[in-house]
Amino acid sequence: MTTNDGDYWDYIFGGTGKGIPLKAKPIPVVAITTTAGTGSETDPWAVITHEINREKIGFGNEDTFPVLAIVDPELMKSVSPKYTAYQGFDALFHSVEGYVSIGANLMSDMYAITAIENVSKNLSKAVEDGNDMDAREKVAFGNTLSGVVETVGLCTSQHALEHAMSAYHQDLPHGAGLIMISKAYFTHFIEKHVCDDRFIKMAKVMGMEDAKEPMDFIKMLVKLQKECGVSDLKMSDYGITPEEFEKMAKNAMDTMGMLFTCDRAQLSIEDCVSIYSASHK
């Protein structure tokens, strides 16, 4: 907005955004990441919440990539265990989503599977001991790779579903929301058998070398959540009620509808409500 007139929401696509093309290029951005979660140091995306309209939408284009990224895990030492976990799972899911999306390709697969391995094998260590710099470095590395996955691959509707949750309940951390719905979300696609081999591959790099079934991925996902102390997160603790599920599902499709086109099996409103319902505690 330093080089373009009007309001930021004038340029947002989706929801109540006006979708006006940028008239001038933005100023160059140098990204110095102090967390390991968003991958924004290697992708063009920024996510803003319109607090009044209850819309949480990403924006970016080829001109919003950082021109320089500085990734120093020493700068992440002060992040609390809770937020280390929330951010780490955001990084993990960027690559998990990319790996099972319709946009998976040779390059995104290379980055995604390496990111999944590094984050999943080191996140609990970083949560337990924030001064474990080897673990911090590997989680940060996975996060940076996941940012690339968002660029050369695709995220899926899991992110859209969570954006709706934290658009209505703005004290809900994004990573916590993703964790809450992750088991039901990925189980839905496993039951559709959209890419059994990919779920098995992820389970293997997460530590189950003899994985044979797609649901082994869910076993490893739940195991990691328990190790990080986030397996018992509750929607109800943030005021989310079942009566909101349909409203949130419609919000997700209206504001971040493009992500639903990246799924290997299309979700209906009813599917989204079912995922929310299965996740609710």
ZAZAKOL-751413 format. One line per field, with one value per residue: residue number from 1; x, y, z of N, C-alpha, C in turn. Coordinates in nm, 2 decimals. Layout:
% residues N
resi <- c(NUM,...) .
nc1 <- c(X,...) .
nc2 <- c(Y,...) .
nc3 <- c(Z,...) .
cac1 <- c(X,...) .
cac2 <- c(Y,...) .
cac3 <- c(Z,...) .
cc1 <- c(X,...) .
cc2 <- c(Y,...) .
cc3 <- c(Z,...) .
This chain:
% residues 281
resi <- c(1,2,3,4,5,6,7,8,9,10,11,12,13,14,15,16,17,18,19,20,21,22,23,24,25,26,27,28,29,30,31,32,33,34,35,36,37,38,39,40,41,42,43,44,45,46,47,48,49,50,51,52,53,54,55,56,57,58,59,60,61,62,63,64,65,66,67,68,69,70,71,72,73,74,75,76,77,78,79,80,81,82,83,84,85,86,87,88,89,90,91,92,93,94,95,96,97,98,99,100,101,102,103,104,105,106,107,108,109,110,111,112,113,114,115,116,117,118,119,120,121,122,123,124,125,126,127,128,129,130,131,132,133,134,135,136,137,138,139,140,141,142,143,144,145,146,147,148,149,150,151,152,153,154,155,156,157,158,159,160,161,162,163,164,165,166,167,168,169,170,171,172,173,174,175,176,177,178,179,180,181,182,183,184,185,186,187,188,189,190,191,192,193,194,195,196,197,198,199,200,201,202,203,204,205,206,207,208,209,210,211,212,213,214,215,216,217,218,219,220,221,222,223,224,225,226,227,228,229,230,231,232,233,234,235,236,237,238,239,240,241,242,243,244,245,246,247,248,249,250,251,252,253,254,255,256,257,258,259,260,261,262,263,264,265,266,267,268,269,270,271,272,273,274,275,276,277,278,279,280,281) .
nc1 <- c(0.08,0.22,0.27,0.04,-0.29,-0.59,-0.77,-0.65,-0.82,-0.94,-0.79,-0.81,-0.89,-1.18,-1.45,-1.56,-1.37,-1.26,-1.10,-0.93,-0.68,-0.33,-0.18,0.07,0.40,0.49,0.71,1.04,1.08,1.25,1.27,1.29,1.27,1.12,0.99,0.89,0.68,0.50,0.63,0.66,0.89,0.98,0.77,0.51,0.30,0.06,-0.14,-0.44,-0.68,-1.01,-1.16,-1.42,-1.58,-1.54,-1.35,-1.08,-0.82,-0.58,-0.32,-0.12,0.14,0.36,0.52,0.54,0.71,0.97,1.28,1.50,1.58,1.63,1.71,1.74,1.77,1.84,1.70,1.46,1.45,1.31,1.05,0.76,0.69,0.42,0.35,0.56,0.49,0.23,0.31,0.49,0.33,0.17,0.37,0.43,0.18,0.15,0.33,0.23,-0.03,0.05,0.17,-0.04,-0.21,-0.38,-0.19,0.06,0.40,0.71,0.91,0.78,0.72,0.98,1.07,0.85,0.85,1.09,1.06,0.85,0.97,1.18,1.05,0.86,1.02,1.16,1.02,0.89,1.11,1.20,0.99,1.00,1.25,1.35,1.60,1.73,1.92,1.98,1.74,1.57,1.69,1.64,1.36,1.31,1.43,1.26,1.03,1.10,1.14,0.87,0.75,0.84,0.71,0.45,0.47,0.57,0.39,0.08,-0.15,-0.42,-0.78,-0.78,-0.66,-0.83,-1.06,-0.97,-0.91,-1.16,-1.25,-1.08,-1.14,-1.39,-1.35,-1.12,-0.92,-0.82,-0.54,-0.39,-0.24,-0.32,-0.59,-0.56,-0.45,-0.66,-0.86,-0.72,-0.70,-0.96,-0.99,-0.78,-0.83,-1.08,-1.00,-0.83,-1.01,-1.14,-0.96,-0.77,-0.50,-0.34,-0.07,0.08,0.01,0.11,0.38,0.44,0.39,0.60,0.83,0.79,0.86,0.75,0.87,0.78,0.53,0.22,-0.04,-0.27,-0.38,-0.19,-0.05,-0.22,-0.19,0.07,0.06,-0.11,0.04,0.26,0.13,0.06,0.31,0.39,0.22,-0.03,-0.26,-0.50,-0.65,-0.93,-1.21,-1.43,-1.31,-1.25,-1.48,-1.62,-1.90,-2.12,-2.34,-2.23,-2.10,-2.19,-2.21,-1.94,-1.83,-1.94,-1.83,-1.56,-1.55,-1.64,-1.45,-1.19,-1.21,-1.06,-0.87,-1.02,-1.04,-0.81,-0.80,-0.80,-1.03,-1.35,-1.49,-1.80,-2.04,-2.17,-1.97,-1.77,-1.89,-1.92,-1.65,-1.58,-1.76,-1.67,-1.44,-1.49,-1.47) .
nc2 <- c(-0.12,0.11,0.20,0.20,0.33,0.38,0.13,-0.16,-0.38,-0.33,-0.46,-0.73,-1.06,-1.24,-1.31,-1.01,-0.85,-0.62,-0.69,-0.53,-0.47,-0.43,-0.12,-0.02,-0.14,-0.31,-0.20,-0.34,-0.63,-0.74,-1.04,-1.14,-1.40,-1.48,-1.69,-2.04,-2.13,-2.00,-1.99,-1.76,-1.63,-1.74,-1.74,-1.57,-1.48,-1.31,-1.30,-1.16,-1.06,-0.95,-0.79,-0.70,-0.80,-1.06,-1.22,-1.40,-1.38,-1.47,-1.29,-1.22,-1.19,-1.22,-1.01,-0.98,-1.15,-1.20,-1.02,-1.09,-1.34,-1.41,-1.66,-1.75,-1.97,-1.90,-1.67,-1.77,-1.88,-1.77,-1.82,-1.96,-2.29,-2.37,-2.21,-2.27,-2.53,-2.49,-2.33,-2.49,-2.71,-2.58,-2.53,-2.79,-2.88,-2.72,-2.85,-3.12,-3.08,-2.98,-3.21,-3.39,-3.27,-3.17,-3.04,-3.15,-3.21,-3.30,-3.12,-2.99,-3.22,-3.30,-3.09,-3.10,-3.36,-3.37,-3.15,-3.25,-3.47,-3.34,-3.16,-3.32,-3.50,-3.35,-3.15,-3.20,-3.21,-2.95,-2.83,-2.93,-2.85,-2.54,-2.44,-2.62,-2.62,-2.77,-2.90,-2.68,-2.56,-2.76,-2.77,-2.51,-2.52,-2.70,-2.55,-2.33,-2.47,-2.55,-2.32,-2.28,-2.50,-2.41,-2.23,-2.35,-2.56,-2.65,-2.54,-2.69,-2.73,-2.75,-2.54,-2.33,-2.40,-2.37,-2.10,-1.99,-2.06,-1.92,-1.67,-1.61,-1.65,-1.49,-1.51,-1.76,-1.93,-1.98,-2.22,-2.38,-2.42,-2.56,-2.80,-2.90,-2.98,-3.15,-3.44,-3.54,-3.42,-3.52,-3.79,-3.80,-3.78,-3.99,-4.20,-4.17,-4.27,-4.13,-4.09,-4.32,-4.42,-4.19,-4.10,-4.32,-4.30,-4.06,-4.14,-4.31,-4.14,-4.00,-4.16,-4.42,-4.68,-4.92,-4.87,-4.95,-4.90,-4.63,-4.51,-4.52,-4.29,-4.11,-4.22,-4.16,-3.88,-3.82,-3.93,-3.75,-3.51,-3.57,-3.60,-3.34,-3.21,-3.12,-3.26,-3.25,-3.02,-2.81,-2.71,-2.59,-2.45,-2.21,-2.10,-2.20,-2.34,-2.61,-2.51,-2.32,-2.44,-2.48,-2.22,-2.14,-2.32,-2.23,-1.97,-2.04,-2.14,-1.92,-1.72,-1.83,-2.00,-2.10,-2.28,-2.51,-2.61,-2.74,-2.98,-3.34,-3.47,-3.34,-3.13,-3.09,-2.86,-3.01,-3.21,-3.05,-2.96,-3.21,-3.27,-3.06,-3.13,-3.39,-3.31,-3.16,-3.08) .
nc3 <- c(0.00,0.01,-0.24,-0.38,-0.42,-0.22,-0.03,0.13,0.10,-0.14,-0.33,-0.30,-0.39,-0.38,-0.15,0.00,-0.12,-0.38,-0.59,-0.76,-0.99,-0.91,-0.95,-0.94,-0.89,-0.59,-0.31,-0.27,-0.07,0.22,0.39,0.71,0.90,1.20,1.30,1.25,1.04,0.85,0.60,0.45,0.38,0.15,-0.03,-0.21,-0.05,0.16,0.44,0.55,0.79,0.76,1.00,1.06,0.85,0.88,0.72,0.60,0.40,0.16,-0.02,-0.30,-0.55,-0.84,-0.79,-0.52,-0.40,-0.16,-0.20,-0.07,0.16,0.50,0.71,1.02,1.27,1.53,1.59,1.65,1.90,2.12,2.08,2.22,2.36,2.29,2.07,1.90,1.83,1.71,1.49,1.37,1.28,1.09,0.90,0.84,0.73,0.50,0.33,0.34,0.23,-0.02,-0.12,-0.16,-0.33,-0.64,-0.78,-0.74,-0.83,-0.99,-0.89,-0.67,-0.51,-0.44,-0.27,-0.08,0.04,0.17,0.34,0.50,0.63,0.78,0.95,1.08,1.22,1.40,1.52,1.77,1.94,1.93,2.05,2.30,2.39,2.35,2.30,2.16,1.90,1.68,1.63,1.60,1.37,1.17,1.17,1.09,0.84,0.71,0.71,0.54,0.30,0.27,0.21,-0.05,-0.16,-0.16,-0.36,-0.60,-0.61,-0.47,-0.22,-0.03,0.04,0.32,0.44,0.37,0.51,0.77,0.77,0.77,1.02,1.20,1.11,1.20,1.47,1.61,1.80,1.77,1.70,1.39,1.33,1.53,1.47,1.23,1.32,1.48,1.28,1.12,1.14,1.08,0.83,0.66,0.68,0.55,0.27,0.25,0.28,0.04,-0.13,-0.29,-0.33,-0.24,-0.23,-0.18,0.08,0.22,0.17,0.30,0.57,0.60,0.58,0.80,1.00,1.03,0.90,0.80,0.69,0.54,0.49,0.39,0.61,0.80,0.79,0.93,1.18,1.24,1.23,1.44,1.64,1.64,1.71,1.97,2.09,2.07,2.24,2.16,2.10,2.21,2.16,2.16,1.98,2.11,2.32,2.20,2.15,1.93,1.78,1.69,1.55,1.38,1.17,0.90,0.82,0.84,0.65,0.41,0.41,0.38,0.12,-0.02,0.03,-0.01,-0.23,-0.44,-0.34,-0.30,-0.55,-0.58,-0.46,-0.47,-0.47,-0.49,-0.24,-0.09,0.06,0.26,0.30,0.41,0.65,0.77,0.82,1.00,1.20,1.29,1.40,1.61,1.96) .
cac1 <- c(0.00,0.30,0.28,-0.09,-0.39,-0.71,-0.77,-0.59,-0.92,-0.97,-0.71,-0.82,-0.98,-1.26,-1.52,-1.60,-1.27,-1.30,-1.02,-0.87,-0.54,-0.24,-0.14,0.21,0.47,0.53,0.85,1.10,1.07,1.35,1.20,1.37,1.17,1.15,0.91,0.90,0.55,0.42,0.70,0.65,1.02,1.01,0.65,0.46,0.17,0.03,-0.28,-0.50,-0.82,-1.10,-1.22,-1.56,-1.65,-1.51,-1.29,-0.94,-0.78,-0.44,-0.29,0.02,0.16,0.50,0.60,0.55,0.82,1.09,1.40,1.61,1.53,1.72,1.65,1.83,1.70,1.87,1.60,1.33,1.46,1.22,0.91,0.71,0.66,0.29,0.35,0.65,0.41,0.13,0.37,0.55,0.22,0.14,0.47,0.41,0.06,0.18,0.39,0.14,-0.13,0.11,0.21,-0.16,-0.29,-0.37,-0.08,0.19,0.48,0.85,0.98,0.71,0.74,1.11,1.07,0.75,0.88,1.20,1.01,0.77,1.06,1.25,0.96,0.80,1.12,1.23,0.93,0.87,1.24,1.21,0.89,1.05,1.37,1.36,1.74,1.79,1.94,1.97,1.60,1.52,1.74,1.57,1.22,1.32,1.46,1.14,0.94,1.14,1.10,0.73,0.72,0.86,0.60,0.33,0.50,0.58,0.28,-0.05,-0.22,-0.56,-0.89,-0.76,-0.63,-0.95,-1.15,-0.92,-0.92,-1.30,-1.26,-1.02,-1.20,-1.50,-1.29,-1.00,-0.82,-0.78,-0.41,-0.41,-0.18,-0.40,-0.71,-0.53,-0.43,-0.80,-0.93,-0.63,-0.72,-1.08,-0.97,-0.70,-0.91,-1.18,-0.94,-0.78,-1.13,-1.17,-0.85,-0.73,-0.36,-0.29,0.07,0.14,-0.01,0.20,0.51,0.45,0.40,0.74,0.93,0.76,0.92,0.70,0.94,0.71,0.40,0.16,-0.17,-0.28,-0.42,-0.06,-0.02,-0.30,-0.13,0.19,0.02,-0.17,0.16,0.34,0.05,0.07,0.45,0.40,0.13,-0.14,-0.36,-0.63,-0.70,-1.07,-1.28,-1.51,-1.23,-1.24,-1.62,-1.68,-2.02,-2.17,-2.43,-2.16,-2.03,-2.24,-2.17,-1.80,-1.80,-1.97,-1.73,-1.43,-1.57,-1.66,-1.33,-1.07,-1.26,-0.96,-0.81,-1.10,-1.02,-0.68,-0.82,-0.81,-1.18,-1.41,-1.57,-1.93,-2.07,-2.20,-1.85,-1.70,-1.96,-1.88,-1.51,-1.59,-1.83,-1.58,-1.32,-1.54,-1.46) .
cac2 <- c(0.00,0.23,0.24,0.20,0.41,0.31,0.04,-0.30,-0.48,-0.31,-0.54,-0.87,-1.14,-1.33,-1.24,-0.87,-0.78,-0.57,-0.75,-0.44,-0.50,-0.33,-0.02,0.00,-0.25,-0.28,-0.18,-0.47,-0.68,-0.83,-1.12,-1.20,-1.48,-1.51,-1.81,-2.14,-2.17,-1.95,-2.00,-1.64,-1.58,-1.80,-1.74,-1.43,-1.47,-1.25,-1.33,-1.06,-1.08,-0.84,-0.82,-0.67,-0.89,-1.20,-1.28,-1.42,-1.41,-1.45,-1.21,-1.22,-1.21,-1.24,-0.89,-0.97,-1.24,-1.13,-1.02,-1.16,-1.41,-1.44,-1.76,-1.78,-2.03,-1.83,-1.57,-1.84,-1.94,-1.71,-1.87,-2.05,-2.43,-2.38,-2.15,-2.35,-2.64,-2.44,-2.28,-2.61,-2.78,-2.50,-2.56,-2.93,-2.90,-2.66,-2.95,-3.23,-3.04,-2.98,-3.34,-3.47,-3.18,-3.20,-2.97,-3.21,-3.23,-3.34,-3.02,-2.97,-3.34,-3.30,-3.00,-3.13,-3.48,-3.33,-3.07,-3.33,-3.54,-3.26,-3.10,-3.43,-3.57,-3.25,-3.05,-3.23,-3.18,-2.80,-2.79,-2.97,-2.77,-2.43,-2.41,-2.73,-2.55,-2.86,-2.92,-2.55,-2.55,-2.85,-2.72,-2.38,-2.56,-2.75,-2.43,-2.26,-2.56,-2.55,-2.19,-2.31,-2.59,-2.32,-2.15,-2.44,-2.65,-2.59,-2.58,-2.74,-2.67,-2.75,-2.40,-2.25,-2.44,-2.31,-1.95,-1.95,-2.08,-1.80,-1.54,-1.58,-1.66,-1.43,-1.55,-1.89,-1.94,-2.06,-2.35,-2.46,-2.46,-2.67,-2.92,-2.94,-3.04,-3.23,-3.58,-3.57,-3.37,-3.61,-3.91,-3.79,-3.80,-4.13,-4.29,-4.16,-4.34,-4.04,-4.11,-4.40,-4.43,-4.07,-4.11,-4.42,-4.24,-3.96,-4.21,-4.37,-4.04,-3.95,-4.25,-4.56,-4.74,-5.04,-4.83,-5.02,-4.85,-4.49,-4.46,-4.51,-4.14,-4.05,-4.27,-4.08,-3.75,-3.82,-3.95,-3.62,-3.42,-3.61,-3.57,-3.19,-3.17,-3.05,-3.35,-3.24,-2.89,-2.81,-2.59,-2.53,-2.36,-2.09,-2.06,-2.26,-2.43,-2.68,-2.43,-2.24,-2.52,-2.45,-2.08,-2.14,-2.39,-2.13,-1.87,-2.09,-2.15,-1.78,-1.64,-1.90,-2.10,-2.16,-2.39,-2.63,-2.67,-2.81,-3.11,-3.45,-3.51,-3.21,-3.12,-3.02,-2.80,-3.12,-3.27,-2.96,-2.97,-3.33,-3.26,-2.98,-3.21,-3.49,-3.25,-3.08,-3.12) .
cac3 <- c(0.00,0.00,-0.38,-0.45,-0.35,-0.17,0.08,0.10,0.05,-0.28,-0.42,-0.26,-0.47,-0.29,-0.04,-0.03,-0.19,-0.51,-0.70,-0.85,-1.02,-0.86,-1.06,-0.93,-0.82,-0.45,-0.28,-0.24,0.07,0.27,0.49,0.82,0.97,1.34,1.33,1.15,1.02,0.73,0.48,0.37,0.33,0.02,-0.11,-0.22,0.01,0.29,0.48,0.63,0.83,0.77,1.13,1.06,0.76,0.91,0.61,0.61,0.26,0.12,-0.14,-0.35,-0.70,-0.87,-0.74,-0.37,-0.34,-0.10,-0.28,0.01,0.28,0.61,0.80,1.13,1.38,1.66,1.61,1.69,2.03,2.21,2.06,2.33,2.31,2.23,1.94,1.82,1.78,1.62,1.37,1.30,1.21,0.97,0.80,0.80,0.65,0.37,0.24,0.32,0.13,-0.15,-0.17,-0.20,-0.41,-0.78,-0.84,-0.71,-0.95,-0.95,-0.80,-0.54,-0.44,-0.39,-0.15,0.02,0.12,0.25,0.45,0.59,0.71,0.87,1.05,1.17,1.31,1.48,1.59,1.92,2.01,1.94,2.14,2.43,2.43,2.25,2.28,2.08,1.78,1.57,1.60,1.55,1.23,1.08,1.15,1.00,0.70,0.66,0.69,0.42,0.19,0.26,0.14,-0.19,-0.21,-0.19,-0.48,-0.72,-0.60,-0.43,-0.09,-0.05,0.11,0.46,0.48,0.35,0.62,0.89,0.76,0.81,1.17,1.27,1.07,1.30,1.61,1.58,1.89,1.74,1.62,1.26,1.34,1.62,1.40,1.14,1.40,1.52,1.18,1.04,1.14,1.00,0.70,0.57,0.68,0.44,0.14,0.25,0.25,-0.10,-0.20,-0.40,-0.36,-0.13,-0.22,-0.12,0.22,0.27,0.16,0.41,0.69,0.61,0.61,0.94,1.09,1.02,0.78,0.74,0.66,0.43,0.47,0.40,0.75,0.88,0.79,1.04,1.30,1.26,1.25,1.58,1.73,1.64,1.78,2.11,2.13,2.08,2.34,2.10,2.05,2.28,2.14,2.14,1.91,2.21,2.40,2.13,2.13,1.81,1.81,1.57,1.47,1.29,1.08,0.77,0.79,0.81,0.52,0.30,0.42,0.33,-0.02,-0.08,0.04,-0.05,-0.31,-0.53,-0.28,-0.31,-0.68,-0.57,-0.39,-0.56,-0.47,-0.45,-0.12,-0.09,0.19,0.35,0.34,0.50,0.78,0.84,0.87,1.12,1.31,1.34,1.47,1.73,2.09) .
cc1 <- c(0.09,0.31,0.15,-0.20,-0.50,-0.69,-0.72,-0.70,-0.97,-0.90,-0.72,-0.92,-1.05,-1.33,-1.57,-1.49,-1.31,-1.21,-0.96,-0.73,-0.45,-0.19,0.01,0.28,0.50,0.67,0.91,1.10,1.19,1.28,1.31,1.28,1.21,1.06,0.94,0.76,0.49,0.50,0.70,0.78,1.05,0.88,0.60,0.34,0.17,-0.11,-0.33,-0.64,-0.90,-1.19,-1.37,-1.64,-1.63,-1.45,-1.14,-0.89,-0.64,-0.43,-0.15,0.03,0.31,0.59,0.61,0.64,0.92,1.21,1.52,1.54,1.64,1.66,1.75,1.76,1.73,1.76,1.46,1.34,1.36,1.07,0.87,0.69,0.53,0.29,0.46,0.57,0.31,0.19,0.43,0.45,0.17,0.24,0.45,0.29,0.07,0.23,0.30,0.03,-0.07,0.13,0.08,-0.25,-0.29,-0.25,0.06,0.27,0.62,0.92,0.91,0.72,0.88,1.12,0.97,0.80,1.00,1.16,0.93,0.86,1.13,1.16,0.91,0.90,1.19,1.14,0.91,1.00,1.24,1.10,0.94,1.16,1.39,1.50,1.81,1.80,1.94,1.83,1.54,1.56,1.66,1.42,1.22,1.34,1.34,1.04,0.97,1.11,0.95,0.68,0.74,0.75,0.48,0.35,0.50,0.47,0.16,-0.08,-0.36,-0.66,-0.88,-0.74,-0.75,-1.05,-1.10,-0.94,-1.06,-1.31,-1.20,-1.06,-1.31,-1.45,-1.15,-0.89,-0.77,-0.65,-0.44,-0.36,-0.26,-0.53,-0.68,-0.51,-0.57,-0.87,-0.85,-0.67,-0.85,-1.06,-0.90,-0.76,-1.01,-1.12,-0.88,-0.90,-1.18,-1.07,-0.79,-0.58,-0.30,-0.14,0.14,0.12,0.08,0.34,0.54,0.47,0.54,0.84,0.91,0.81,0.86,0.75,0.86,0.56,0.35,0.02,-0.18,-0.31,-0.30,-0.02,-0.09,-0.24,-0.01,0.16,-0.03,-0.05,0.24,0.26,0.06,0.21,0.47,0.30,0.01,-0.26,-0.50,-0.69,-0.85,-1.13,-1.36,-1.44,-1.22,-1.38,-1.68,-1.78,-2.06,-2.27,-2.36,-2.10,-2.07,-2.20,-2.02,-1.76,-1.83,-1.87,-1.60,-1.44,-1.58,-1.53,-1.20,-1.11,-1.16,-0.89,-0.89,-1.08,-0.89,-0.69,-0.84,-0.95,-1.25,-1.50,-1.69,-1.94,-2.09,-2.07,-1.77,-1.76,-1.93,-1.74,-1.51,-1.65,-1.74,-1.47,-1.36,-1.52,-1.51) .
cc2 <- c(0.13,0.28,0.24,0.27,0.32,0.23,-0.10,-0.39,-0.45,-0.40,-0.69,-0.93,-1.24,-1.25,-1.11,-0.79,-0.74,-0.62,-0.66,-0.47,-0.39,-0.24,0.00,-0.11,-0.21,-0.26,-0.32,-0.50,-0.77,-0.91,-1.17,-1.27,-1.51,-1.63,-1.92,-2.20,-2.13,-1.98,-1.87,-1.58,-1.64,-1.80,-1.59,-1.39,-1.39,-1.28,-1.22,-1.09,-0.95,-0.86,-0.80,-0.77,-1.03,-1.28,-1.29,-1.47,-1.39,-1.37,-1.22,-1.23,-1.21,-1.12,-0.89,-1.08,-1.15,-1.13,-1.08,-1.22,-1.44,-1.54,-1.80,-1.84,-1.97,-1.73,-1.63,-1.90,-1.89,-1.75,-1.97,-2.19,-2.44,-2.33,-2.21,-2.47,-2.59,-2.40,-2.40,-2.69,-2.71,-2.53,-2.70,-2.94,-2.83,-2.77,-3.08,-3.20,-3.04,-3.12,-3.42,-3.39,-3.23,-3.14,-3.03,-3.24,-3.27,-3.25,-3.01,-3.10,-3.34,-3.21,-3.05,-3.25,-3.45,-3.24,-3.15,-3.41,-3.46,-3.20,-3.21,-3.50,-3.48,-3.16,-3.08,-3.20,-3.03,-2.76,-2.82,-2.88,-2.66,-2.39,-2.52,-2.67,-2.64,-2.88,-2.79,-2.53,-2.63,-2.82,-2.60,-2.42,-2.62,-2.65,-2.36,-2.34,-2.56,-2.43,-2.21,-2.40,-2.51,-2.24,-2.24,-2.55,-2.58,-2.63,-2.63,-2.68,-2.68,-2.61,-2.31,-2.28,-2.38,-2.16,-1.91,-1.96,-1.96,-1.67,-1.50,-1.58,-1.62,-1.45,-1.69,-1.88,-2.03,-2.20,-2.44,-2.51,-2.57,-2.80,-2.98,-3.02,-3.14,-3.38,-3.61,-3.53,-3.47,-3.75,-3.92,-3.83,-3.94,-4.23,-4.28,-4.23,-4.25,-4.05,-4.19,-4.41,-4.31,-4.06,-4.21,-4.37,-4.14,-4.03,-4.27,-4.26,-3.98,-4.04,-4.40,-4.62,-4.85,-5.00,-4.90,-4.97,-4.70,-4.43,-4.46,-4.36,-4.08,-4.10,-4.19,-3.93,-3.73,-3.84,-3.82,-3.52,-3.44,-3.57,-3.41,-3.13,-3.09,-3.14,-3.33,-3.10,-2.90,-2.69,-2.52,-2.43,-2.22,-2.04,-2.11,-2.36,-2.50,-2.60,-2.34,-2.31,-2.49,-2.31,-2.07,-2.21,-2.30,-2.02,-1.91,-2.09,-2.01,-1.71,-1.70,-2.02,-2.17,-2.28,-2.52,-2.69,-2.75,-2.94,-3.22,-3.51,-3.38,-3.22,-3.04,-2.95,-2.90,-3.19,-3.18,-2.96,-3.10,-3.33,-3.17,-3.06,-3.31,-3.44,-3.18,-3.15,-3.01) .
cc3 <- c(0.00,-0.14,-0.45,-0.36,-0.30,-0.05,0.04,0.04,-0.09,-0.38,-0.39,-0.35,-0.38,-0.19,-0.09,-0.10,-0.33,-0.62,-0.80,-0.87,-0.96,-0.98,-1.06,-0.85,-0.68,-0.43,-0.25,-0.09,0.10,0.39,0.59,0.91,1.11,1.39,1.22,1.13,0.88,0.60,0.39,0.33,0.19,-0.07,-0.12,-0.14,0.14,0.32,0.58,0.67,0.83,0.89,1.13,0.97,0.78,0.79,0.63,0.48,0.24,-0.01,-0.17,-0.50,-0.72,-0.82,-0.59,-0.31,-0.27,-0.19,-0.21,0.13,0.38,0.70,0.90,1.25,1.52,1.69,1.65,1.83,2.13,2.19,2.16,2.27,2.24,2.09,1.85,1.76,1.68,1.48,1.29,1.22,1.09,0.86,0.75,0.70,0.51,0.28,0.23,0.22,-0.01,-0.21,-0.21,-0.28,-0.56,-0.85,-0.81,-0.84,-0.90,-0.86,-0.67,-0.45,-0.37,-0.26,-0.04,0.10,0.21,0.37,0.55,0.68,0.81,0.98,1.14,1.26,1.41,1.56,1.74,2.00,2.03,2.04,2.28,2.48,2.32,2.22,2.20,1.93,1.66,1.53,1.54,1.40,1.13,1.06,1.06,0.86,0.63,0.63,0.56,0.30,0.16,0.19,-0.01,-0.24,-0.24,-0.32,-0.61,-0.72,-0.55,-0.29,-0.13,0.04,0.27,0.51,0.47,0.47,0.75,0.89,0.81,0.96,1.24,1.22,1.16,1.44,1.60,1.68,1.87,1.66,1.50,1.27,1.43,1.55,1.30,1.21,1.43,1.41,1.10,1.03,1.05,0.86,0.61,0.57,0.57,0.30,0.14,0.22,0.11,-0.19,-0.32,-0.43,-0.24,-0.11,-0.16,0.03,0.29,0.27,0.27,0.54,0.71,0.64,0.75,1.04,1.10,0.89,0.72,0.71,0.54,0.39,0.47,0.54,0.84,0.89,0.91,1.17,1.34,1.29,1.39,1.68,1.75,1.73,1.93,2.16,2.15,2.18,2.29,2.05,2.11,2.26,2.11,2.08,2.02,2.30,2.33,2.09,2.00,1.84,1.68,1.49,1.37,1.17,0.93,0.72,0.76,0.68,0.41,0.30,0.35,0.17,-0.09,-0.08,-0.02,-0.14,-0.40,-0.47,-0.29,-0.45,-0.68,-0.51,-0.50,-0.56,-0.42,-0.33,-0.14,0.05,0.29,0.40,0.44,0.64,0.85,0.89,1.00,1.24,1.37,1.42,1.60,1.86,2.18) .
